[in-house]
């Protein structure tokens, strides 16, 4: 059982009590390691509380714990972001989640800031933050297994996809979709599976997807991806996870069984459009 906790909101006694109730994973909402960044995003805790929380988690014997960081905060510099990444590595969590700030209309940030305009980083700067996180954490031994997630070996966080108010969930490890209670439109479920799968290093398993939703869905997807395969933003792989070139992909589309015979996975590339090197 995993629980999200903010620094400054718990002590050893409270955490031990939660562990007795079955909590065996803790996700700390650190966000940043600079006081000015924490104040700027309205966090109640400071750097002191962050280190106290980390020490509490370790002293209580929580083996599986994660740290959440946010990039592209107002006035955030590359130096600040690099510092936060290095301090996370020094803390040695088993898992790190890195989120890019999303400014939504109607929120406090939405009223104060406009995406892409100062003091928020530009899209190019945000992409640089993403690359810095991927490189820095990967070099420190973390596996970049999902677009926002990094972990030490064996500490991947199981991905569960809830759909509305039903108990439908999708496990990417087994590619099994289960549903009860309410009827769910197959197209909606299929698109949720696609979007969640494309967030992972593994990508979308076309064979499993075809078995669940049919060949017509796969054919429609491949046609839609054609311009993005050509631009390099989508990568197609065979059974051995070897890249299929854009020309090969176009040729396969013209054959009746070309896609089924040759393609096994579809995944995203990195922000530059080059091969996205996740382990």
N, C-alpha and C positions, 0 to 999 in steps of 0.2 A: 504494500500500500504506500503510495507516494503522497506527500503533502507539501504544498507551497507555503513558505514561511518568509516573512520579511525580517531582516536584522532589527533587533531592538524590541521585538514582540514576544520573545520567549526566553526562558532560562533553562538550565539543566534539568530542574525538577519538572517543568512542563514538558520538555522533550522526552524525558524518561517515561512520563505518564503516557504520552502518545505512542511511544514504542511498545509499551505494555498492551496497548489497544490494537497493535498490529502494524503501526507505521514503521516501515523499514527503508524508506527512501525520503530524503529531504531535498527540496529545491529552494535555494536561497535567492530571493529577489534583490540581488546586489545592485544591478544596473550600471554603476560606475564607481571608480575609486577616488574621485576628486570631489571635495566638498562643494565646489561651485556647480558642478554638474548635478549633484544630488539635490541641491537647493533649486536649481533651474527646472528640474522635472518634478518638483513638489514632493520629494521623498521625505518621510519623517525621520529616517535614520541618517547618521553620518558615517564617516570612515571608521571611527572608533567602534560603533555598533557592528559594523561589518566584521571586523576582526574578532570581536567578542562572540559573534554568532558562529563564525568559522571554528573558533576554539571550542565552543560548546558542542557543536556537531561532532567534532573529532573526539573530545573527551567522553562523550556519551557512547562512543563506539558505533556510530552510523557509518557503515562501510560504503554504502551507495548514496552519494550526495552530489548535487548539481549546483552550479552558479549560473544565474541569468545576467547577461549584460545587454545593454542597449547602445547601438551606434547611431550616428547622425543626430545627436542631440544638439540643441542650440548652443552655439559658440564652441562646440567640440572640435578640437584640433587633432591632426594625425598623431602628434606627440602624446596627447592625453589618451587617445585610443590605444596606442602602443603600450603605454604605461598600464592601463587597465588589463590588457591581455597578459602582460608579463606578471602582474601581481596575481592574476588568477592562476597562472601556471605555477607560481611559487606556493599558492595555497593547496595545490594538488587535489582538486576535486576529481571524482571519477567521470564527471559529465559536465559539459559547458553548453549553454544555449545562448546564441547570439542573435538578437533581434534588431532589425532596422526600424527606427522610429517611423510610425505611420501617423500622419496628421489627419484626423477625421473632422469633418465639419460638425459644428455644434459642441465640440469639446473645448477645454481651456486652451489647448495647443492650437486648435483650429481657429480660435478667435484671435490669438496673439501672433500666429505665424502663417506664412504661405510656403508650401512645399517648394524646395529648390531655390528659395530666396534667402539671403542673409537675414538673421544669423544661422539659419539652417544650412547644412551643407548642400552643395549641388548634387545632381544625380551622379556626376562623374566622381565627386568626392565620396559619395555613399558607396559606389562600386569599389573604390579604392579601399574603404574601410572593410568591405566584405573580403576582398582579396588579402588584405593584411591579416584578418582573423584566420582565414583558411590556411595561409602559409605559416603563420606563427604557431597556431595550435597544432597543425599537422607536424611541424618540425619538433614539437614538444611531445609527440607520441600520441596525440589524439586523432581518432579516426573520424573524418568528416563524412558521416553516414547519411545525413539528411541536411537539407539546405541551411537550416539554422542550428544544427545539432552536431556536437563533437563528443566523443567518449573514449575512455580507455577500453582496452579489449574486454569484451563480455559485458559491458555496462550500457548497451544500447537501451533506450527507453522504448518500450513497446508502443507502437502507434495504433491508436484506436480512433475510428471515425464514427461519431454519432450522427445520425440523420434526424433532424427535427426532434419530435417528442416520442419517437419510436425507440425500440431497443435494438434497432439495426446497428451493427458494427462491422467493421472490416479490419481483419488482421493482415497486414502486408506480408508477414512471414509465411502464412499459409494460403493467402489469396482467397479466403473463404468469406462469403457474405452471408450473414444470417439475418432474418427479419421475423418479427412477430408483432401482433397487435394490429397495425395499420398497413394498408397497401402503399407501396412506394413505386413511383414511376421508374421503370428500368433505365430510361435515358438519364434521369437525374442521378441514379445510383452509379451508372457507368461513368458519368462525368466527374462525380466525386472521387471515384476510384482512380481515374486518370490524373486528376489534379493532385491528389495526395501522393500517388506513386511518383509523379514527376518531381516531387520535392526530395526524393531519396536518391542516394548514389546508385542503387540498384536499378532505378527507373521503372518503367511500365513493362511487366512481363506480358508480351503479346499472346503467348500460348494460353496462359491462365485467363487472360482477359477474353480471348476468343471462346474458351470453354464456358465462361460465365455469361457472356453477352452476345456471342455469335460473330460470324465472319463479317457481316455487313457493317458492324460497329468498327471493326478493325480497319476495313477498307476505307470507311469515311474518315477515320482518324488520320490514316496515312495520306490521304488526299489533302486534308487540311494542313498537315505538317510539311507538305512538299516545298513551299517557298522558304520555310524555316530550316529545312534540311539543306537547301541550296545556300542559304545565307550563313550556315554554320551554327545557328542558335539551337538546333535540335540535332542530336546524334543518334543514329541507328546502329544497332549491334547485332552480330549473329550469335549462335549458340555458345561460341567460345568467347563472346564479348569483344570480338574484333570489329572495329568500325566499318560500316558499309558506306562507300563514297556516294556523293550526290548523284553522279551519273548512274551508278549501280542501282540506287534507290529508284530513280526515274524509270530505268529499264524494268525493274521488278513490278512497278505499278502497271506496266503495259501487258503483263502476263497474268493469266487467270489465277495461277497458284504461286506466283512469284513471291508474294509477301509471306505466305505461309511456309514456303520452303526455305527461305533465306533469312528473314528477319526474326529475331527473338526478343529484343529489348529496344525501347525508345527512352532516351534520357535527355536532359537539358545540358547545354554547354555552359561555360562560365560567362561573366559579363562581357568578355572580349570576343566571345564566339569561338574560342579555341576549346580543345578537349578539356572537359572539366575533370581535373585529377583528384577524385575522391577515392580513398582506399576501399 
